Amino acid sequence: MENNRNILNDQNPHWERTFSDNEDMFGQSPSEAAIKAVKIFKDQGKIKILELGGGQGRDTIYFAQNGFQVYVLDYTNNGIEAINKRAHQLGLSNSITAIQHDIRNPLPFDDEFFEGCYSHMLYCMALSTQELEFLSQEVRRVLKTDGINIYTARNTNDSHFGTGIHRGENMYEVGGFIVHFFTKEMIAKLAKGYTILEISEFEEGQLPRKLYQVTLQKQNCC
């Protein structure tokens, strides 16, 4: 078990090297998930949002360009540097606060600090179910009442599910990256204290990757 934990921890330097070697790994266009999230947040009147696992910032920039005040966390230093650099180049530094942070630790914000939270494929990283439950409740803590949490995760319909090296639970390592593949049962498990507004399925990339996009609303109480 301890050896498996060390393998999961090693994803951090792996992502650091990946971002260092490829300064534009995911391109500059926003993801389909971010485009949909912007519409949801605007319809709900949410302006102050938290993005988890911002990577190199393609969605972060899109949110800022659409009038949102964005606080973005990523656990790689290279990712944070890339976000700050691009924000400065585009004159968006006043709309973006980028912080290096490991989301397995408590989020560095006060209770009810945000109106919305967004993450694209952060939930399906090398995180155990226990860590995901902790994260889900930390997000709930920092959201205002009726705040919106939108996340995406690769699901068990994905062609990579069950391939590569099994790393426990529904986690498999493919090409050096560990992915936690989601079921709808997992979504329900992580929704304690939330109302599930929508679960949709979409495809992304050349494989293509198959993902769920989940929209949750914070309940007044559990």
BADO-22668 format. One record per residue (C-alpha): residue number from 1; residue in three letters; chain; y negated, x, z negated. Coordinates in steps of 0.5 Angstrom, whole numbers, plus 2048, in hexadecimal, padded with zeros to 3 digits. Each point is the difference from the previous one (the first is absolute). Last residue first. Layout:
N
  seq  type  mol   c2   c1   c3
  NUM   ALA    A    Y    X    Z
...
***
This chain:
222
  seq  type  mol   c2   c1   c3
  222   CYS    A  7DD  7CC  7F7
  221   CYS    A  7F8  7FE  7FF
  220   ASN    A  7FA  7FF  804
  219   GLN    A  804  801  807
  218   LYS    A  7FF  806  804
  217   GLN    A  800  7FE  808
  216   LEU    A  806  803  804
  215   THR    A  800  802  808
  214   VAL    A  806  803  802
  213   GLN    A  801  804  807
  212   TYR    A  807  801  801
  211   LEU    A  802  806  805
  210   LYS    A  805  802  806
  209   ARG    A  7FE  806  802
  208   PRO    A  801  801  808
  207   LEU    A  803  805  801
  206   GLN    A  7F9  801  804
  205   GLY    A  7FB  7FE  7FB
  204   GLU    A  7FF  7F9  7FC
  203   GLU    A  804  7FA  800
  202   PHE    A  7FE  7F9  7FC
  201   GLU    A  803  7FC  7FA
  200   SER    A  7FC  7FB  7FC
  199   ILE    A  800  7FE  7F9
  198   GLU    A  7FA  7FC  7FE
  197   LEU    A  7FD  7FD  7FA
  196   ILE    A  804  803  7FA
  195   THR    A  7FD  7FE  7FA
  194   TYR    A  7FF  805  7FB
  193   GLY    A  802  802  7F9
  192   LYS    A  807  803  802
  191   ALA    A  800  801  807
  190   LEU    A  804  806  800
  189   LYS    A  807  7FD  7FF
  188   ALA    A  7FE  7FB  806
  187   ILE    A  7FF  805  804
  186   MET    A  806  804  7FF
  185   GLU    A  804  7F9  801
  184   LYS    A  7FC  800  807
  183   THR    A  804  807  801
  182   PHE    A  7FC  806  801
  181   PHE    A  802  807  802
  180   HIS    A  7FE  806  7FC
  179   VAL    A  7FF  806  805
  178   ILE    A  801  807  7FE
  177   PHE    A  7FD  805  806
  176   GLY    A  803  806  802
  175   GLY    A  803  7FE  806
  174   VAL    A  803  7FA  7FD
  173   GLU    A  801  7FF  7F9
  172   TYR    A  803  7FA  7FE
  171   MET    A  7FE  7FB  7FA
  170   ASN    A  803  7F9  7FE
  169   GLU    A  802  802  7F9
  168   GLY    A  801  808  800
  167   ARG    A  7FF  805  805
  166   HIS    A  804  7FF  806
  165   ILE    A  800  805  805
  164   GLY    A  7FF  7FE  807
  163   THR    A  801  7F9  802
  162   GLY    A  801  7FA  7FC
  161   PHE    A  7F9  7FD  802
  160   HIS    A  7FE  804  806
  159   SER    A  800  7FA  805
  158   ASP    A  7FC  7FC  7FC
  157   ASN    A  802  7F9  7FE
  156   THR    A  801  803  7F9
  155   ASN    A  7F8  800  7FF
  154   ARG    A  7FA  804  801
  153   ALA    A  7FB  7FF  7FB
  152   THR    A  7F9  7FD  801
  151   TYR    A  7FB  7FE  7FA
  150   ILE    A  7FB  7FB  7FF
  149   ASN    A  7FD  7FE  7F9
  148   ILE    A  7FB  7FB  7FF
  147   GLY    A  7FC  7FF  7FA
  146   ASP    A  800  7F9  7FD
  145   THR    A  7FE  803  7FA
  144   LYS    A  7FD  806  801
  143   LEU    A  805  806  802
  142   VAL    A  801  806  7FB
  141   ARG    A  805  7FE  7FC
  140   ARG    A  804  7FD  806
  139   VAL    A  800  806  804
  138   GLU    A  803  803  7F9
  137   GLN    A  805  7FB  800
  136   SER    A  802  801  807
  135   LEU    A  800  808  7FF
  134   PHE    A  805  7FF  7FA
  133   GLU    A  805  7FC  804
  132   LEU    A  800  805  805
  131   GLU    A  801  805  7FB
  130   GLN    A  806  7FC  7FE
  129   THR    A  803  7FF  807
  128   SER    A  7FF  807  801
  127   LEU    A  7FB  803  805
  126   ALA    A  801  805  805
  125   MET    A  7FB  7FC  805
  124   CYS    A  801  7F9  802
  123   TYR    A  7FB  7FD  7FB
  122   LEU    A  7FB  805  804
  121   MET    A  802  7FD  807
  120   HIS    A  7F8  7FD  801
  119   SER    A  7FD  7FF  7F9
  118   TYR    A  7FA  7FB  7FF
  117   CYS    A  7FD  7FE  7F9
  116   GLY    A  7FB  7FA  7FF
  115   GLU    A  7FA  7FE  7FC
  114   PHE    A  800  806  7FC
  113   PHE    A  7FE  802  7F9
  112   GLU    A  804  7FB  7FC
  111   ASP    A  802  805  7FB
  110   ASP    A  7FD  807  800
  109   PHE    A  802  805  805
  108   PRO    A  804  807  801
  107   LEU    A  807  7FC  801
  106   PRO    A  805  802  7FB
  105   ASN    A  805  805  803
  104   ARG    A  806  7FF  805
  103   ILE    A  7FA  7FF  805
  102   ASP    A  7FF  808  800
  101   HIS    A  7F8  801  801
  100   GLN    A  7FB  803  805
   99   ILE    A  7FA  7FC  800
   98   ALA    A  7FC  7FE  806
   97   THR    A  7F9  7FB  7FF
   96   ILE    A  7FE  7FD  806
   95   SER    A  7FA  7FC  802
   94   ASN    A  7FB  805  7FF
   93   SER    A  804  805  804
   92   LEU    A  800  7FC  806
   91   GLY    A  7FB  804  804
   90   LEU    A  805  801  806
   89   GLN    A  801  808  7FF
   88   HIS    A  800  7FF  7F8
   87   ALA    A  805  7FB  800
   86   ARG    A  804  804  805
   85   LYS    A  800  806  7FB
   84   ASN    A  801  7FC  7FA
   83   ILE    A  806  7FD  803
   82   ALA    A  803  807  802
   81   GLU    A  7FF  803  7F9
   80   ILE    A  803  7FA  7FD
   79   GLY    A  806  801  804
   78   ASN    A  801  807  800
   77   ASN    A  7FF  800  7F8
   76   THR    A  807  7FB  800
   75   TYR    A  801  7FB  7FB
   74   ASP    A  7FB  7FB  803
   73   LEU    A  7FC  7FB  7FD
   72   VAL    A  7FA  7FC  804
   71   TYR    A  7FA  7FC  7FD
   70   VAL    A  7FD  7FC  805
   69   GLN    A  7FA  7FC  800
   68   PHE    A  801  7FB  806
   67   GLY    A  7FB  7FF  806
   66   ASN    A  804  800  806
   65   GLN    A  7FF  807  802
   64   ALA    A  803  802  7F8
   63   PHE    A  806  7FC  802
   62   TYR    A  801  804  806
   61   ILE    A  7FF  807  7FD
   60   THR    A  805  7FE  7FB
   59   ASP    A  805  7FE  805
   58   ARG    A  800  807  804
   57   GLY    A  7FF  804  7F9
   56   GLN    A  804  806  801
   55   GLY    A  806  7FD  7FB
   54   GLY    A  7FD  7FA  7FC
   53   GLY    A  805  7FF  7FB
   52   LEU    A  7FD  7FB  7FC
   51   GLU    A  7FA  7FC  803
   50   LEU    A  7FC  7FD  7FA
   49   ILE    A  7FB  7FB  802
   48   LYS    A  7F9  7FD  7FF
   47   ILE    A  7FE  7FB  805
   46   LYS    A  804  7FA  7FF
   45   GLY    A  7FD  7F9  803
   44   GLN    A  807  7FD  801
   43   ASP    A  7FF  7FF  807
   42   LYS    A  7FE  807  800
   41   PHE    A  806  803  7FD
   40   ILE    A  805  7FD  804
   39   LYS    A  7FC  802  807
   38   VAL    A  800  807  7FD
   37   ALA    A  807  800  7FE
   36   LYS    A  802  7FE  807
   35   ILE    A  7FD  806  803
   34   ALA    A  802  804  7FB
   33   ALA    A  808  7FE  801
   32   GLU    A  7FF  801  808
   31   SER    A  7FE  807  7FE
   30   PRO    A  7F9  803  801
   29   SER    A  7FF  805  806
   28   GLN    A  7FF  807  7FE
   27   GLY    A  806  803  802
   26   PHE    A  806  800  7FB
   25   MET    A  801  807  7FF
   24   ASP    A  7F9  802  802
   23   GLU    A  800  807  7FC
   22   ASN    A  807  802  801
   21   ASP    A  802  806  7FD
   20   SER    A  7FC  7FF  7FA
   19   PHE    A  802  7F9  7FF
   18   THR    A  808  802  801
   17   ARG    A  7FF  805  7FB
   16   GLU    A  7FD  7FC  7FB
   15   TRP    A  805  7FA  801
   14   HIS    A  806  805  7FF
   13   PRO    A  7FC  803  7FA
   12   ASN    A  800  7F9  7FD
   11   GLN    A  807  7FE  802
   10   ASP    A  803  805  7FB
    9   ASN    A  7FF  7FB  7FB
    8   LEU    A  806  7FC  803
    7   ILE    A  804  806  800
    6   ASN    A  7FF  801  7F9
    5   ARG    A  802  7F9  7FE
    4   ASN    A  806  801  804
    3   ASN    A  802  806  7FC
    2   GLU    A  7FE  7FD  7F9
    1   MET    A  805  7FA  802
***
